[in-house]
Amino acid sequence: MDRRTPRGLLAAATVTVALATLAAPASASADPQARLFMVNPVQSSGDQTLADAKDSATSVPESAYATAALRNLDSSGGLSGKWAYVRSETGASAKSADAGTYTRHDDQFEQVMAYFWVNEAQEYLQSLGFGTELPGANDRAQPVRINQWGADNSFFTDKKAEIRFGKGGVDDAEDAEVVVHEYGHAVHHAQVPGFGTSLEAGSIGEAWGDYLAVSVGAYADAKHKWPAKADLACVADWDSVPYSDAPHCLRRVDSDKTYADKVGEVHADGEIWSRALFDIRGALGARTADRIIVNAQFGFAPDTSFKDAALTTIATAQKMYGKSAADAVRAAFQAREIPGV
């Protein structure tokens, strides 16, 4: 999307859900309860007429909010914990004890959303075995800053390994899929420092961020029993309301693009790769697909090509699950007509 910088939601570095049992916090009953969006209000309601209305609290119905625990917090009283810590330069810092009182009109609501969804994304990766059975994938406290001073732009910066969320239109951290997309860049950087130094690697980075956003959103919907009334393959339904026609989508992970449709722009070309990942999910199920997809990324080069990344993913599927899984992965990349696969 042209309104974001090349390192932002639209750029890289410098559904069947199988749930695994998550290790419960030692005192889960004491976890502060947060008021937040169930992925995003367009997705949970199916209402394509929702509008930002300058951050109005009443522009989104009460039914779009849910209450959920803020897990893995430390004892600071703020939004700081095992997998994320949030800082704000556009409003007072949120207090975990007040997390159930904020609405989208409050700057603190975005802070709560950012903390919850970064934590949710890492918990999903942990549920797949990353950090235990498999190498950790950004298994650290991810720094998050909300400080774009009115600029509608979000990005991951490898200089501080930090995610920054912008404001303007629908404030970016109000949409869980924007939050998780940016976290996808942080995961890639943790797996392969400096990832995204070629056009095709950058496209893979954008695709992975979109795919992870969809995958984590579906995981959360199933785990929390939240409604999902918009198209799963549509990314960032809420964030894209001010600049897209209904049905609102930033991008899709089910486009029909093939390698021949490359235009030399990472966000557009990323839809080729994200469709392959979405097809792998459809063929193997979410858990198996995502274990393969994430594990394969440890073997990517910073400037990897579509061909080399596809071959690495196929080889990872073969090693982890055998020939039938590898054949399914190969078929997904062949359908995108990636040369040499």
SERO-4910 file (N, C-alpha, C, O; in steps of 0.05 Angstrom, whole numbers):
BEGIN
 pado doro    nc1    nc2    nc3   cac1   cac2   cac3    cc1    cc2    cc3    oc1    oc2    oc3
  Met    A     17    -23      0      0      0      0     18     25      0     36     27     16
  Asp    A     12     43    -18     31     65    -23     34     83      2     54     96      5
  Arg    A     14     84     19     15    103     41     35     95     63     40    110     81
  Arg    A     47     71     61     65     62     82     93     61     70     97     57     46
  Thr    A    113     65     87    141     65     78    150     37     70    138     18     78
  Pro    A    172     35     55    182      9     46    190    -10     69    194    -34     64
  Arg    A    192      0     94    199    -17    116    175    -22    134    177    -34    155
  Gly    A    151    -13    125    128    -14    142    112    -38    138    122    -59    130
  Leu    A     86    -36    145     67    -58    142     70    -69    114     64    -92    109
  Leu    A     79    -52     95     82    -61     68    111    -63     61    118    -57     38
  Ala    A    130    -70     79    158    -74     72    174    -90     92    165    -94    114
  Ala    A    198   -100     83    214   -117    101    240   -104    109    244    -81    104
  Ala    A    258   -120    122    279   -109    139    298    -91    125    302    -95    101
  Thr    A    310    -75    135    333    -57    127    345    -60    112    363    -44    108
  Val    A   -190   -457    139   -170   -456    160   -180   -472    182   -199   -469    197
  Thr    A   -164   -488    181   -169   -508    202   -148   -503    223   -124   -502    216
  Val    A   -156   -499    247   -137   -493    268   -134   -516    287   -154   -524    299
  Ala    A   -110   -527    290   -105   -547    309    -92   -534    333    -69   -524    331
  Leu    A   -105   -535    356    -94   -521    379    -78   -539    397    -87   -561    403
  Ala    A    -54   -531    404    -38   -546    423    -44   -534    451    -51   -510    453
  Thr    A    -40   -549    471    -45   -539    498    -23   -520    506      1   -526    504
  Leu    A    -31   -496    515    -12   -476    524     -7   -480    553    -25   -486    568
  Ala    A     18   -476    561     24   -476    590     11   -453    603     16   -430    595
  Ala    A     -6   -458    623    -20   -436    636     -1   -421    655     17   -433    667
  Pro    A     -4   -395    657     12   -380    676      7   -391    704    -14   -403    710
  Ala    A     27   -387    721     25   -398    748      1   -389    763    -11   -403    779
  Ser    A     -8   -364    758    -32   -354    772    -51   -341    751    -56   -317    752
  Ala    A    -61   -358    733    -77   -349    711   -101   -332    721   -109   -313    708
  Ser    A   -113   -340    744   -136   -326    754   -130   -297    761   -148   -281    763
  Ala    A   -105   -291    766    -97   -264    774    -90   -246    750    -84   -223    753
  Asp    A    -90   -257    726    -83   -242    703   -103   -219    699   -127   -223    701
  Pro    A    -94   -194    694   -112   -172    689   -129   -178    664   -119   -190    645
  Gln    A   -153   -169    664   -171   -172    642   -171   -147    624   -173   -125    634
  Ala    A   -169   -152    598   -166   -130    579   -191   -128    562   -204   -148    555
  Arg    A   -198   -104    555   -219    -99    535   -206    -95    508   -188    -78    506
  Leu    A   -213   -110    488   -199   -109    463   -217   -119    440   -239   -129    445
  Phe    A   -207   -115    416   -222   -124    392   -216   -154    387   -193   -163    390
  Met    A   -236   -168    378   -233   -196    371   -221   -197    342   -236   -199    323
  Val    A   -195   -196    340   -180   -191    315   -186   -163    306   -169   -145    310
  Asn    A   -208   -158    293   -216   -131    287   -247   -130    285   -259   -150    280
  Pro    A   -259   -106    288   -288   -105    289   -302   -111    263   -325   -120    264
  Val    A   -289   -107    240   -302   -115    215   -302   -146    213   -322   -157    205
  Gln    A   -280   -158    220   -279   -187    218   -299   -201    238   -312   -220    230
  Ser    A   -301   -191    262   -318   -204    282   -347   -199    277   -364   -215    285
  Ser    A   -354   -176    265   -382   -169    261   -392   -174    232   -416   -179    228
  Gly    A   -374   -174    213   -382   -176    185   -393   -150    174   -402   -149    152
  Asp    A   -393   -129    190   -404   -103    182   -384    -86    167   -365    -76    179
  Gln    A   -388    -85    141   -369    -70    124   -374    -40    124   -360    -25    110
  Thr    A   -395    -31    138   -401     -2    139   -388     12    162   -391     36    165
  Leu    A   -374     -2    180   -361     11    203   -341     32    193   -328     28    173
  Ala    A   -340     54    208   -322     75    200   -306     85    224   -314     81    247
  Asp    A   -283     97    219   -266    107    240   -278    130    256   -277    130    281
  Ala    A   -289    149    242   -302    172    255   -284    185    275   -292    192    297
  Lys    A   -259    189    268   -240    204    284   -237    191    312   -238    205    332
  Asp    A   -234    165    313   -229    151    338   -253    151    356   -250    147    381
  Ser    A   -276    156    346   -300    157    363   -305    130    377   -305    109    364
  Ala    A   -310    131    402   -316    107    418   -342     95    409   -346     70    411
  Thr    A   -361    111    399   -388    101    393   -390     92    364   -411     82    356
  Ser    A   -369     95    348   -370     86    320   -368     56    317   -373     45    296
  Val    A   -359     43    338   -357     14    338   -375      3    360   -373     12    383
  Pro    A   -393    -16    354   -411    -25    375   -398    -40    397   -376    -51    394
  Glu    A   -411    -41    420   -400    -54    443   -395    -84    437   -377    -96    449
  Ser    A   -411    -95    420   -408   -124    413   -382   -131    399   -375   -154    397
  Ala    A   -368   -110    389   -343   -115    376   -320   -120    395   -298   -130    387
  Tyr    A   -324   -113    421   -304   -117    441   -307   -144    455   -329   -155    456
  Ala    A   -285   -154    465   -285   -178    482   -267   -172    506   -252   -153    506
  Thr    A   -270   -189    526   -252   -188    549   -235   -212    550   -245   -235    547
  Ala    A   -209   -208    552   -190   -231    553   -167   -224    571   -162   -201    577
  Ala    A   -154   -245    581   -132   -241    600   -107   -231    586   -100   -239    564
  Leu    A    -93   -213    600    -66   -204    592    -47   -223    605    -42   -221    629
  Arg    A    -35   -241    590    -19   -262    601     11   -254    601     20   -237    585
  Asn    A     26   -267    618     55   -265    618     66   -237    626     88   -230    619
  Leu    A     49   -222    640     59   -195    649     79   -198    672     78   -218    686
  Asp    A     96   -178    674    114   -177    697     99   -162    720     75   -157    718
  Ser    A    114   -154    740    101   -142    763    102   -111    762     98    -98    783
  Ser    A    108   -100    739    112    -71    737     86    -55    739     87    -31    746
  Gly    A     64    -68    733     38    -54    732     32    -41    705     11    -31    701
  Gly    A     52    -43    686     48    -33    659     45    -56    640     39    -79    648
  Leu    A     48    -50    614     45    -71    594     73    -81    586     84    -75    565
  Ser    A     85    -96    604    111   -106    601    111   -135    611    101   -141    633
  Gly    A    123   -153    595    122   -181    603    142   -198    589    161   -189    577
  Lys    A    136   -224    589    155   -244    579    159   -241    549    182   -245    539
  Trp    A    138   -235    534    141   -235    505    137   -207    492    141   -205    468
  Ala    A    131   -187    507    127   -160    496    129   -139    517    123   -144    541
  Tyr    A    139   -116    509    136    -92    527    130    -68    509    142    -64    488
  Val    A    110    -52    518     99    -31    502    106     -4    515    104      0    539
  Arg    A    115     15    497    120     42    506    103     61    487    100     55    464
  Ser    A     93     82    499     78    101    483     89    129    485     97    138    507
  Glu    A     89    143    463     97    171    463     75    189    453     79    213    447
  Thr    A     50    178    451     27    193    442      6    195    463    -16    204    458
  Gly    A     11    186    487     -8    187    509      3    173    533     24    161    532
  Ala    A    -10    176    556      0    164    580      1    134    577    -15    122    563
  Ser    A     20    122    591     23     93    590     -1     79    602    -11     87    623
  Ala    A     -9     58    590    -32     42    600    -23     27    625      0     20    628
  Lys    A    -42     24    643    -38      8    667    -52    -18    664    -76    -19    656
  Ser    A    -39    -40    670    -51    -66    666    -77    -69    683    -95    -83    675
  Ala    A    -78    -56    706   -101    -58    723   -125    -44    711   -148    -51    718
  Asp    A   -121    -26    693   -143    -11    680   -149    -21    652   -165     -9    638
  Ala    A   -136    -43    643   -138    -52    616   -166    -59    607   -172    -60    583
  Gly    A   -184    -64    626   -211    -71    619   -229    -47    616   -253    -50    611
  Thr    A   -219    -23    619   -235      1    619   -232     18    594   -248     36    588
  Tyr    A   -211     13    578   -205     31    555   -223     25    532   -231      2    527
  Thr    A   -230     45    516   -243     42    491   -225     52    469   -203     63    474
  Arg    A   -233     49    444   -216     57    422   -211     87    421   -193     96    407
  His    A   -226    102    435   -221    131    437   -196    138    454   -185    159    451
  Asp    A   -188    119    471   -166    122    488   -140    113    475   -139     92    463
  Asp    A   -119    129    478    -92    121    468    -84     94    481    -70     78    468
  Gln    A    -92     90    505    -83     66    519    -95     40    507    -84     18    510
  Phe    A   -118     43    493   -130     19    480   -111      7    460   -108    -18    459
  Glu    A    -98     23    445    -79     13    425    -55     -1    439    -45    -21    428
  Gln    A    -47      9    461    -25     -3    476    -33    -31    485    -17    -50    483
  Val    A    -57    -33    495    -68    -59    504    -69    -78    481    -61   -102    483
  Met    A    -80    -69    458    -82    -86    435    -54    -96    426    -50   -119    420
  Ala    A    -35    -78    426     -8    -85    417      4   -106    436     15   -126    426
  Tyr    A      1   -103    462     12   -122    480     -2   -149    477     11   -170    474
  Phe    A    -28   -149    477    -43   -174    476    -36   -190    451    -32   -214    452
  Trp    A    -36   -177    428    -33   -191    403     -4   -200    397      1   -220    384
  Val    A     16   -184    406     44   -194    405     47   -219    422     58   -239    414
  Asn    A     36   -218    447     37   -241    464     22   -265    452     32   -287    453
  Glu    A     -1   -260    440    -17   -281    428     -1   -294    405     -2   -319    402
  Ala    A     13   -278    389     28   -288    367     51   -306    376     55   -328    365
  Gln    A     65   -298    397     87   -314    407     76   -339    421     88   -361    419
  Glu    A     54   -337    434     42   -361    446     34   -381    424     36   -406    428
  Tyr    A     25   -371    402     18   -389    380     43   -404    370     43   -428    367
  Leu    A     65   -389    366     90   -401    358    100   -421    379    109   -443    372
  Gln    A     97   -415    404    104   -433    425     87   -458    424     97   -480    428
  Ser    A     61   -455    418     44   -478    417     51   -497    394     44   -521    395
  Leu    A     65   -487    374     75   -503    352    101   -518    358    110   -534    343
  Gly    A    112   -512    381    137   -524    390    162   -507    387    184   -517    393
  Phe    A    159   -482    377    182   -465    374    190   -454    401    174   -441    415
  Gly    A    214   -459    409    224   -452    435    226   -475    454    237   -473    476
  Thr    A    216   -498    445    218   -523    461    229   -545    443    253   -550    442
  Glu    A    211   -558    428    220   -579    410    236   -569    386    254   -582    377
  Leu    A    229   -544    378    242   -532    355    255   -506    364    249   -496    386
  Pro    A    274   -494    348    287   -470    357    266   -447    362    245   -446    350
  Gly    A    273   -430    381    256   -407    386    254   -389    363    274   -385    349
  Ala    A    231   -377    358    227   -358    336    219   -331    349    195   -326    353
  Asn    A    238   -314    354    234   -288    367    223   -292    395    206   -277    404
  Asp    A    233   -312    409    223   -318    436    238   -301    456    255   -310    471
  Arg    A    230   -276    457    242   -255    474    220   -234    479    199   -235    467
  Ala    A    226   -215    496    207   -193    501    210   -174    478    230   -160    475
  Gln    A    190   -172    461    191   -155    437    185   -126    444    163   -121    454
  Pro    A    203   -108    439    197    -80    444    177    -69    423    180    -73    399
  Val    A    157    -55    433    136    -43    416    133    -14    424    132     -7    448
  Arg    A    132      4    405    130     32    411    107     44    395    105     40    370
  Ile    A     90     60    408     69     74    394     77    103    394     73    117    415
  Asn    A     87    113    371    100    140    372    100    154    345    118    170    341
  Gln    A     82    148    328     85    159    301     72    187    298     70    197    275
  Trp    A     65    199    320     57    228    320     38    235    298     41    255    284
  Gly    A     18    218    294     -3    224    275      2    212    247    -15    215    230
  Ala    A     25    200    243     32    189    217     20    161    215     24    144    232
  Asp    A      4    156    193     -9    130    189     11    111    177     10    105    154
  Asn    A     29    102    194     51     85    184     61     67    207     65     77    229
  Ser    A     66     42    201     77     24    221     99      8    208     99      3    184
  Phe    A    119      0    225    141    -14    213    158    -28    235    156    -21    259
  Phe    A    173    -48    226    193    -60    243    220    -49    235    226    -47    211
  Thr    A    236    -41    255    263    -31    249    284    -49    261    283    -56    284
  Asp    A    302    -58    244    322    -77    254    344    -63    270    360    -77    283
  Lys    A    345    -36    269    365    -22    284    362    -26    314    381    -29    329
  Lys    A    336    -27    323    330    -32    351    314    -57    355    305    -64    377
  Ala    A    310    -72    332    292    -95    333    266    -88    346    256   -103    363
  Glu    A    255    -65    338    231    -54    351    209    -51    331    214    -46    307
  Ile    A    184    -55    340    161    -50    324    149    -23    332    147    -17    355
  Arg    A    142     -7    312    130     19    317    103     21    303    101     14    279
  Phe    A     83     30    317     56     32    306     47     61    304     52     77    322
  Gly    A     35     67    281     26     94    275     -3    100    281    -18     82    290
  Lys    A    -10    125    277    -37    134    282    -47    149    257    -31    155    239
  Gly    A    -73    154    256    -84    167    233   -102    148    218    -95    125    214
  Gly    A   -127    157    210   -147    139    201   -153    119    223   -155    128    247
  Val    A   -156     94    217   -158     74    239   -130     71    250   -112     62    235
  Asp    A   -126     77    275    -99     75    286    -90     46    284   -105     27    290
  Asp    A    -65     42    275    -56     16    265    -59     -6    286    -66    -29    279
  Ala    A    -53      0    311    -53    -21    331    -81    -29    340    -85    -47    356
  Glu    A   -102    -16    328   -129    -25    333   -136    -50    317   -156    -63    324
  Asp    A   -121    -57    298   -126    -81    281   -105   -102    288    -81    -98    283
  Ala    A   -114   -124    299    -95   -145    307    -79   -155    284    -56   -163    287
  Glu    A    -90   -155    260    -75   -165    237    -52   -147    229    -32   -156    218
  Val    A    -55   -121    234    -32   -103    230    -11   -108    251     13   -110    245
  Val    A    -19   -112    276      0   -118    297     16   -143    291     40   -143    293
  Val    A      2   -164    284     15   -190    279     32   -189    253     53   -202    252
  His    A     23   -174    233     39   -171    209     67   -160    216     87   -171    208
  Glu    A     67   -139    232     92   -127    239    109   -146    256    133   -147    254
  Tyr    A     95   -161    273    110   -181    289    122   -202    271    144   -213    277
  Gly    A    110   -208    249    121   -226    229    149   -217    220    167   -234    216
  His    A    152   -191    215    178   -180    207    199   -185    230    222   -192    224
  Ala    A    190   -181    254    208   -186    277    216   -215    279    239   -221    285
  Val    A    198   -233    273    204   -261    273    225   -268    252    244   -282    257
  His    A    220   -258    228    239   -263    206    267   -252    213    287   -266    209
  His    A    268   -228    224    294   -217    232    308   -234    253    332   -237    252
  Ala    A    293   -244    272    304   -261    293    315   -287    281    335   -298    290
  Gln    A    301   -298    262    309   -323    249    333   -319    231    352   -335    230
  Val    A    332   -297    215    353   -291    195    359   -261    197    346   -246    184
  Pro    A    379   -253    213    385   -225    216    389   -211    189    404   -221    172
  Gly    A    376   -188    186    378   -174    161    362   -185    138    366   -178    115
  Phe    A    342   -202    144    326   -214    123    312   -192    106    302   -173    117
  Gly    A    312   -197     80    297   -180     62    313   -161     45    304   -140     38
  Thr    A    338   -169     38    356   -151     24    353   -153     -6    366   -138    -21
  Ser    A    336   -170    -16    329   -171    -45    300   -167    -49    284   -169    -29
  Leu    A    291   -161    -73    263   -157    -79    246   -181    -72    225   -179    -59
  Glu    A    256   -205    -80    240   -229    -74    240   -236    -45    220   -245    -34
  Ala    A    262   -231    -31    262   -236     -2    244   -216     12    229   -224     30
  Gly    A    244   -191      3    226   -171     15    197   -179     10    180   -175     28
  Ser    A    191   -190    -13    164   -199    -20    156   -222     -2    133   -223      8
  Ile    A    174   -241      3    169   -263     21    163   -252     49    146   -263     63
  Gly    A    178   -232     58    174   -220     84    146   -209     87    133   -213    107
  Glu    A    137   -194     66    110   -183     67     89   -205     67     69   -204     82
  Ala    A     93   -226     51     75   -248     50     73   -263     76     51   -269     86
  Trp    A     96   -268     89     96   -281    114     82   -265    136     67   -277    152
  Gly    A     86   -239    136     71   -222    155     41   -224    152     27   -227    172
  Asp    A     32   -223    127      3   -226    122     -7   -254    130    -28   -256    143
  Tyr    A      8   -274    122      0   -301    129     -1   -306    159    -20   -318    169
  Leu    A     20   -297    173     20   -300    202     -4   -286    215    -16   -296    234
  Ala    A    -11   -262    205    -33   -247    215    -59   -264    213    -75   -265    232
  Val    A    -63   -275    190    -87   -292    185    -86   -317    203   -107   -324    215
  Ser    A    -63   -329    206    -61   -354    221    -65   -349    251    -80   -364    263
  Val    A    -53   -328    262    -57   -322    290    -85   -313    296    -96   -320    317
  Gly    A    -97   -298    278   -125   -290    282   -144   -313    283   -161   -314    300
  Ala    A   -140   -333    265   -156   -357    265   -152   -373    290   -171   -384    301
  Tyr    A   -127   -375    299   -121   -389    323   -135   -377    347   -147   -391    364
  Ala    A   -134   -350    349   -146   -336    371   -177   -339    370   -189   -344    391
  Asp    A   -188   -337    347   -218   -340    344   -226   -367    355   -246   -370    370
  Ala    A   -212   -388    347   -219   -415    356   -214   -419    386   -231   -431    399
  Lys    A   -192   -408    396   -185   -412    424   -205   -397    442   -214   -408    463
  His    A   -212   -373    435   -229   -357    451   -259   -359    444   -276   -348    458
  Lys    A   -265   -375    423   -292   -378    413   -304   -351    405   -327   -345    411
  Trp    A   -288   -336    390   -297   -310    380   -309   -314    352   -301   -333    338
  Pro    A   -328   -298    344   -340   -300    317   -321   -290    296   -305   -272    301
  Ala    A   -323   -302    273   -308   -292    250   -327   -291    226   -334   -312    214
  Lys    A   -336   -267    219   -357   -264    200   -348   -250    174   -365   -243    157
  Ala    A   -323   -247    171   -311   -237    146   -292   -258    134   -285   -277    148
  Asp    A   -284   -254    110   -267   -273     95   -240   -276    109   -226   -257    113
  Leu    A   -233   -301    116   -208   -306    129   -184   -296    113   -165   -287    124
  Ala    A   -186   -298     87   -163   -292     70   -158   -262     67   -138   -253     55
  Cys    A   -177   -246     77   -174   -217     76   -158   -207     99   -164   -214    122
  Val    A   -138   -191     94   -119   -182    115   -126   -153    123   -129   -135    105
  Ala    A   -128   -148    149   -131   -121    160   -157   -107    150   -156    -85    138
  Asp    A   -179   -120    154   -205   -110    145   -211    -83    157   -223    -65    144
  Trp    A   -204    -79    183   -211    -54    197   -191    -32    190   -200     -9    185
  Asp    A   -166    -37    190   -146    -16    184   -151     -5    156   -145     19    151
  Ser    A   -160    -21    138   -163    -13    110   -189      1    104   -194      9     81
  Val    A   -207      5    124   -233     18    119   -230     45    106   -245     51     87
  Pro    A   -212     63    115   -211     90    104   -201     91     75   -205    112     62
  Tyr    A   -188     71     66   -175     74     39   -181     51     20   -167     47      0
  Ser    A   -202     35     26   -210     13      8   -240     12      6   -255     20     23
  Asp    A   -249      0    -16   -277     -4    -20   -286    -30     -6   -269    -47     -1
  Ala    A   -311    -31      2   -321    -55     14   -324    -78     -7   -331    -72    -30
  Pro    A   -318   -103      1   -308   -112     27   -279   -103     30   -262   -107     13
  His    A   -274    -91     54   -248    -79     59   -226   -100     63   -229   -118     79
  Cys    A   -204    -96     49   -180   -112     52   -155    -96     47   -155    -80     28
  Leu    A   -135    -99     63   -109    -88     56    -97   -103     34    -88    -92     13
  Arg    A    -96   -130     37    -87   -149     17   -102   -175     22   -117   -177     41
  Arg    A    -97   -194      4   -109   -221      7    -87   -242      7    -65   -237     -5
  Val    A    -92   -265     19    -73   -287     18    -84   -309      0    -73   -331      1
  Asp    A   -104   -303    -16   -115   -324    -35   -117   -313    -63   -134   -322    -79
  Ser    A    -99   -295    -70   -100   -284    -98    -92   -306   -118    -80   -326   -111
  Asp    A    -98   -301   -143    -91   -320   -164    -65   -313   -177    -59   -323   -199
  Lys    A    -50   -295   -166    -25   -286   -178     -5   -310   -180     -4   -327   -163
  Thr    A     10   -309   -202     32   -328   -206     58   -312   -210     58   -287   -210
  Tyr    A     80   -326   -212    106   -313   -215    107   -294   -239    121   -274   -239
  Ala    A     91   -301   -260     90   -284   -284     77   -257   -278     80   -238   -294
  Asp    A     63   -254   -256     50   -229   -249     67   -211   -232     57   -190   -223
  Lys    A     92   -217   -228    110   -200   -212    111   -172   -225    112   -169   -249
  Val    A    110   -152   -207    111   -124   -217    135   -109   -205    139    -85   -210
  Gly    A    151   -122   -188    174   -110   -176    168    -93   -152    183    -74   -146
  Glu    A    146    -99   -138    139    -84   -114    132   -105    -93    115   -123    -97
  Val    A    145   -103    -69    144   -125    -50    116   -131    -40    111   -155    -34
  His    A     99   -112    -37     73   -117    -26     55   -131    -46     41   -150    -39
  Ala    A     56   -122    -71     41   -136    -92     52   -163    -98     37   -183   -100
  Asp    A     78   -166   -100     90   -192   -106     88   -211    -83     89   -236    -87
  Gly    A     86   -201    -59     82   -218    -36     57   -235    -37     56   -257    -26
  Glu    A     37   -226    -52     12   -241    -54     16   -268    -69      0   -286    -67
  Ile    A     38   -269    -85     44   -295    -98     53   -315    -76     43   -338    -76
  Trp    A     70   -306    -59     81   -324    -38     60   -331    -17     58   -354     -8
  Ser    A     44   -311     -9     25   -316     12      3   -335      3     -7   -351     19
  Arg    A     -3   -335    -23    -23   -354    -33    -11   -383    -31    -26   -401    -24
  Ala    A     14   -386    -36     26   -412    -33     25   -422     -4     18   -445      1
  Leu    A     31   -404     15     29   -411     43      1   -419     51     -4   -438     65
  Phe    A    -19   -403     41    -47   -409     47    -55   -435     35    -71   -450     48
  Asp    A    -45   -442     12    -52   -468      0    -39   -491     16    -51   -513     18
  Ile    A    -15   -487     26     -2   -507     43    -19   -512     68    -23   -535     76
  Arg    A    -29   -491     79    -47   -492    102    -72   -509     95    -80   -526    111
  Gly    A    -83   -503     72   -107   -518     64   -102   -547     59   -119   -564     64
  Ala    A    -78   -554     50    -71   -582     44    -64   -598     69    -70   -621     71
  Leu    A    -50   -585     87    -38   -600    110    -50   -593    137    -45   -607    157
  Gly    A    -67   -573    138    -78   -564    163    -59   -543    176    -36   -543    170
  Ala    A    -71   -527    193    -56   -504    203    -31   -512    218     -9   -500    214
  Arg    A    -33   -530    237    -11   -537    254     13   -548    238     35   -539    241
  Thr    A      8   -568    222     29   -580    206     41   -560    187     66   -558    184
  Ala    A     24   -545    173     34   -525    154     51   -504    167     73   -498    157
  Asp    A     42   -494    190     57   -473    203     83   -482    216    102   -467    217
  Arg    A     84   -506    225    109   -517    235    129   -519    212    153   -513    216
  Ile    A    121   -528    189    138   -529    166    147   -501    157    171   -496    153
  Ile    A    127   -484    154    133   -457    143    153   -442    161    172   -430    151
  Val    A    148   -442    187    165   -427    205    193   -440    207    213   -426    206
  Asn    A    193   -466    209    219   -480    212    236   -476    187    260   -473    189
  Ala    A    224   -476    164    239   -472    139    253   -445    138    274   -443    127
  Gln    A    240   -425    150    251   -398    148    278   -395    162    293   -377    155
  Phe    A    285   -413    180    312   -412    192    333   -417    171    356   -409    174
  Gly    A    326   -431    149    345   -437    128    346   -418    105    360   -422     86
  Phe    A    331   -396    107    331   -376     85    356   -358     87    366   -354    109
  Ala    A    365   -348     65    386   -328     64    373   -300     65    350   -298     58
  Pro    A    387   -280     75    376   -253     75    365   -244     49    346   -228     47
  Asp    A    378   -253     27    370   -244      0    358   -267    -16    360   -268    -40
  Thr    A    345   -286     -2    335   -310    -16    316   -303    -39    303   -282    -39
  Ser    A    315   -321    -58    297   -319    -81    272   -336    -75    272   -352    -56
  Phe    A    251   -331    -90    227   -349    -88    235   -378    -92    226   -395    -77
  Lys    A    251   -383   -112    259   -410   -118    273   -423    -94    266   -445    -86
  Asp    A    294   -410    -84    310   -422    -62    293   -425    -37    296   -445    -23
  Ala    A    276   -405    -31    259   -408     -7    239   -430    -10    233   -444      9
  Ala    A    228   -433    -34    209   -455    -39    223   -482    -36    212   -500    -24
  Leu    A    246   -485    -47    261   -511    -45    268   -517    -16    267   -540     -8
  Thr    A    275   -496     -1    281   -500     27    256   -509     42    258   -527     60
  Thr    A    234   -498     36    209   -505     49    201   -533     42    191   -548     59
  Ile    A    204   -541     17    198   -569      9    216   -588     24    206   -609     34
  Ala    A    242   -582     25    260   -600     39    254   -602     69    257   -623     81
  Thr    A    245   -580     81    237   -580    109    213   -598    113    211   -613    133
  Ala    A    194   -596     95    170   -613     97    177   -643     95    167   -659    110
  Gln    A    196   -649     77    205   -677     74    218   -686    100    213   -709    109
  Lys    A    235   -670    111    249   -678    135    231   -681    159    234   -700    175
  Met    A    211   -664    162    194   -664    185    171   -684    183    164   -697    202
  Tyr    A    160   -687    159    135   -703    156    135   -723    133    115   -738    130
  Gly    A    156   -724    117    157   -744     96    147   -735     69    141   -712     64
  Lys    A    146   -754     51    142   -748     22    115   -736     17    113   -717      1
  Ser    A     94   -745     29     67   -735     22     65   -705     29     53   -690     14
  Ala    A     77   -698     52     77   -669     60     94   -653     40     86   -631     32
  Ala    A    117   -664     33    134   -649     14    121   -646    -13    123   -625    -25
  Asp    A    106   -666    -21     92   -665    -47     70   -643    -46     66   -628    -65
  Ala    A     57   -641    -23     36   -620    -21     48   -592    -21     37   -574    -33
  Val    A     71   -589     -8     84   -563     -8     94   -556    -36     91   -533    -45
  Arg    A    106   -576    -49    115   -571    -76     92   -563    -95     95   -544   -111
  Ala    A     70   -576    -92     47   -570   -109     37   -541   -105     29   -528   -124
  Ala    A     38   -532    -80     30   -504    -75     48   -484    -89     38   -464   -100
  Phe    A     74   -489    -88     92   -471   -102     91   -474   -132     94   -454   -147
  Gln    A     87   -498   -142     84   -502   -171     59   -488   -181     60   -478   -204
  Ala    A     38   -487   -165     14   -473   -174     19   -443   -178      4   -430   -193
  Arg    A     38   -433   -164     46   -405   -167     66   -401   -190     75   -379   -195
  Glu    A     73   -423   -203     91   -424   -226    118   -412   -220    129   -397   -236
  Ile    A    128   -418   -196    155   -408   -189    176   -425   -204    176   -450   -201
  Pro    A    193   -413   -219    212   -428   -235    231   -445   -218    239   -437   -197
  Gly    A    236   -469   -228    256   -486   -216    245   -503   -193    261   -516   -179
  Val    A    219   -502   -188    207   -517   -166    194   -543   -176    183   -558   -160
***
